[in-house]
């Protein structure tokens, strides 16, 4: 929460305050609970409530006349004031409350000039200061209501918050680019309070139309090939279509296309396969230039581009639509060993924990046949099998972790060989428990472009490109940068790659959840991220959405489980099942005609995964892969629901499963039962009151997974059943 303040672009007069007043920047570094005295100029009035924001030449801070404060604190914008009070934190916002003394030193002074920031520039270093975002667009429309409003520019998104009674409430939401001035606030309910930054405009004059040319986000990567791709973007005014680009951030090459337009398409050709290009698009109109953010894009590889998914335990292939999912059971370590045995040149490993002597022996054998091996591990886990690693193999441990630390689970094989380059990702640690007891997934992708991407991430942590690590240059956690491509075209499908905590994985997950149109199916080890919880709830509240899932650790501090189930979301505990549900995956819109996809990798749905840990995530936009994960999800979910009891009433018997023509149901108890069958969208396709065995005709139902509910004697039991024709 603490950060060094930026130098503001204005100069305050010397404030006459009581002895002992300190610069605001110094006060912000004091321990919480300290008594501080600061002087500054007030930048907000009653439109934001009773709170006031003030700043001096170095920093800003909030002052709130809460319980225990002396009365009469209501300074106006432009007042120079001195206040004394207690330094506190309210959901991440550093503020002085209660206020024990305050003095207005002068009135009617000029408001400090706002510091220009991009949409992604609302950070701790400018908290409580007056800033200005230029040329941003509101993602909503209509009229302003109280709450959060999202704006965006070429750098990303930002949240604009309007309280009840704000002057902007009820006014039209601008449809074009605007400049917004406001105070930077924060509302984050999760430690370590690294997110939740908001911009608070003070009145209607804080939002003004932007008159120059602007690029309308996003810039879209399209029509990818092995030697070409297109970039597309829009502008608010007709302008040119241009870009600087190159294979390094120095760029060095130039491309242009077409005449002045607001819809820009810029083709790039003559490129190399599986190669990363840094591109900065721009458009010019009437001498005014709008630059998009510098981004990195990849061409398509000439690899086989195969995507192979494995699961450590059983799957339900009755839910398959063409490609059966594969459960490895006792062969998980042998499968990983088989991939390692294929390595001919390089092997880069970033694994949180390892105690498997089988895979370590395979790595030693790779070293013996001349493969360059590099290994990164977390320093605060046992990693017992590394004691058997060839001493000639260098290992770099992350030792500065606050959360899980170096929590990655990936491997890169032969990144410079287009036909042998392989990336392993997924949720599986290299431990006997992960291999044989717990439920995990592994994804192997033969694609040189993705392998080079993962190698870039590895070498940022490694500290260089050589065979030995360079600890002085090594970067972990928040010290890393967002320096890899995020979108690839592999095997006819788009695949996204993100590395936490720097790449905005939480924001991307929320965006995908917000865009889901049919279903959200979850299999999570732990779920404590409030923002992701809100996005799941928002999905649940949309019409015709199916939101279900299973969670292992439902009792961890800050768990979203009880809150979401209390809102009617069908999440179930896996805690009483044998083996840990160690997955971290979500399946969106499986079997839908929109964009079926899977989010998987090492990233737990926690705040520390988003802000502290080193994590890797793949988003695979593939109906085939989504269905393979669905086959595993169905097996897990059926097992959970098979033992689900309500009021001591066991689950009903049902046979045959899968059913083709008729499903026979026998309630566990005696007496009249209410029997209901629901489809994947939650719609009831069969209802009947019956005693004893009830036959449900299913020949006309689509193949798939159904939820059987039996209510009897005031209790309800559930189980999953499948229909397969």
PECOR-V290855 format. One record per backbone hydrogen bond with DSSP energy under -0.5 kcal/mol. CO is the residue of the C=O (numbers start at 1). NH is the residue of the N-H. Records with the same first field share a line. If there is no record, write none. Layout:
CO = NH / NH
This chain:
6 = 8
8 = 10
15 = 17
18 = 21
22 = 39
23 = 27
24 = 28
25 = 29
26 = 29
27 = 30
31 = 34
34 = 36 / 87
36 = 85
37 = 22
38 = 83
40 = 81
41 = 55
42 = 78
45 = 48
46 = 49
52 = 63
53 = 43 / 44
54 = 61
55 = 41
57 = 8
59 = 56
61 = 54
62 = 96
63 = 52
64 = 66
66 = 69
72 = 74
76 = 79
78 = 109
79 = 42 / 81
80 = 105 / 106
81 = 40
82 = 103
83 = 38
84 = 100 / 101
85 = 36
86 = 88 / 97
87 = 33
88 = 95
89 = 91
90 = 93
91 = 188
92 = 94
93 = 90
94 = 62
95 = 88 / 97
96 = 64
98 = 86 / 100
99 = 70
101 = 84
103 = 82 / 105
106 = 80
115 = 132
118 = 121
119 = 122
121 = 123
123 = 126
124 = 127
125 = 6
126 = 129
127 = 60
129 = 131 / 184
130 = 115
131 = 182
132 = 117 / 134
133 = 180
136 = 178
137 = 152
142 = 173
144 = 170
147 = 162
149 = 160
150 = 139
151 = 158
152 = 137
153 = 156
156 = 153
158 = 151 / 160
159 = 161 / 199
160 = 149
162 = 147
163 = 166
166 = 169
168 = 171
171 = 144
177 = 210
178 = 136
179 = 208
180 = 133
182 = 131
183 = 185 / 200
184 = 128
185 = 198
190 = 193
196 = 187
197 = 159
198 = 185 / 200
199 = 161 / 201
200 = 183
203 = 206
204 = 207
206 = 181
208 = 179
214 = 216 / 236
215 = 217
216 = 234
218 = 220
220 = 222 / 232
222 = 230
225 = 300
227 = 271
228 = 225
229 = 268
230 = 222
231 = 266
232 = 220
233 = 264
234 = 216
239 = 261
240 = 242
241 = 257
242 = 282
243 = 255
244 = 280
245 = 253
246 = 278
248 = 251
253 = 245
255 = 243
261 = 239
262 = 235 / 264
264 = 233
265 = 267
266 = 231
268 = 229
272 = 275
275 = 299
277 = 297
278 = 246
279 = 295
280 = 244
281 = 292
282 = 242
283 = 290
284 = 240
285 = 288
288 = 285
289 = 291
290 = 283
295 = 279
297 = 277
300 = 274
306 = 308 / 446
307 = 309
308 = 444
310 = 442
311 = 328
312 = 329
315 = 317
316 = 319
317 = 320
322 = 324
325 = 327
326 = 311
328 = 331
329 = 332
331 = 335
332 = 336
333 = 337
334 = 338
335 = 339
336 = 340
337 = 341
338 = 342
339 = 342
340 = 343
345 = 372
346 = 414
347 = 374
348 = 412
349 = 376
350 = 410
352 = 378
353 = 430
354 = 385 / 386
355 = 357
356 = 360
357 = 361
358 = 362
359 = 363
360 = 364
361 = 365
362 = 366
363 = 367
364 = 368
365 = 369
366 = 371
367 = 370
371 = 373
372 = 347
373 = 394
374 = 349
375 = 396
376 = 351
377 = 398
378 = 381
383 = 386
384 = 387
385 = 388
386 = 389
390 = 393
392 = 394
394 = 375
395 = 397
396 = 377
397 = 399
398 = 379
405 = 407 / 614
408 = 352
410 = 350
411 = 424
412 = 348
413 = 422
414 = 417
416 = 418
417 = 420 / 421
422 = 413
423 = 445
424 = 411
425 = 443
427 = 429
429 = 431
430 = 355 / 356
431 = 435
432 = 436 / 437
433 = 437 / 438
438 = 440
439 = 582
440 = 312
441 = 427 / 428
442 = 310
443 = 425
444 = 308
445 = 423 / 447
446 = 305
447 = 451
448 = 452
449 = 453
450 = 454
451 = 455
452 = 456
453 = 457
454 = 458
455 = 459
456 = 460
457 = 461
458 = 462
459 = 463 / 464
460 = 475
462 = 470
470 = 473 / 474
476 = 479
477 = 480
481 = 483
486 = 497
487 = 298
488 = 490 / 495
490 = 493
493 = 490
494 = 621
495 = 488
496 = 619
498 = 617
499 = 503
500 = 615
504 = 508
505 = 509
506 = 510
507 = 511
508 = 512
509 = 513
510 = 514
511 = 515
512 = 516
513 = 516
518 = 546
519 = 589
520 = 548
521 = 587
522 = 550
523 = 585
524 = 552
525 = 553
526 = 605
527 = 560
528 = 530
529 = 533
530 = 534
531 = 535
532 = 536
533 = 537
534 = 538
535 = 539
536 = 540
537 = 541
538 = 542
539 = 542
542 = 545
545 = 547
546 = 520
547 = 570
548 = 522
549 = 572
550 = 524
551 = 574
552 = 554
553 = 527
556 = 559
560 = 564
561 = 565
562 = 566
563 = 567
564 = 567 / 569
565 = 568
569 = 571
570 = 549
572 = 551
574 = 577
580 = 439 / 582
583 = 525
585 = 523
586 = 588 / 599
587 = 521
588 = 597
589 = 592
597 = 588
598 = 600 / 620
599 = 586
600 = 618
602 = 604
604 = 606
605 = 528 / 529
606 = 610
607 = 611
608 = 612 / 613
613 = 615
614 = 407
615 = 500
616 = 602 / 603
617 = 498
618 = 600 / 620
619 = 496 / 621
620 = 598 / 622
621 = 494
622 = 626
623 = 627
624 = 628
625 = 629
626 = 630
627 = 631
628 = 632
629 = 633
630 = 634
631 = 316 / 635
632 = 636
633 = 637
634 = 638
635 = 639
636 = 640
637 = 641
638 = 642
639 = 643
640 = 643
641 = 644
646 = 649
648 = 650
649 = 646
653 = 666
655 = 664
659 = 724
661 = 698 / 699
662 = 664
663 = 696
664 = 655
665 = 694
666 = 653
673 = 675 / 690
674 = 711
675 = 688
676 = 709
677 = 685 / 686
678 = 707
679 = 682
683 = 679 / 685
686 = 677
688 = 675
690 = 673
692 = 667
694 = 665
695 = 697
696 = 663
698 = 701
704 = 723
706 = 708 / 721
707 = 678 / 709
708 = 719
709 = 676
710 = 717
711 = 674
712 = 715
715 = 712
717 = 710
719 = 708
721 = 706
722 = 659
723 = 704
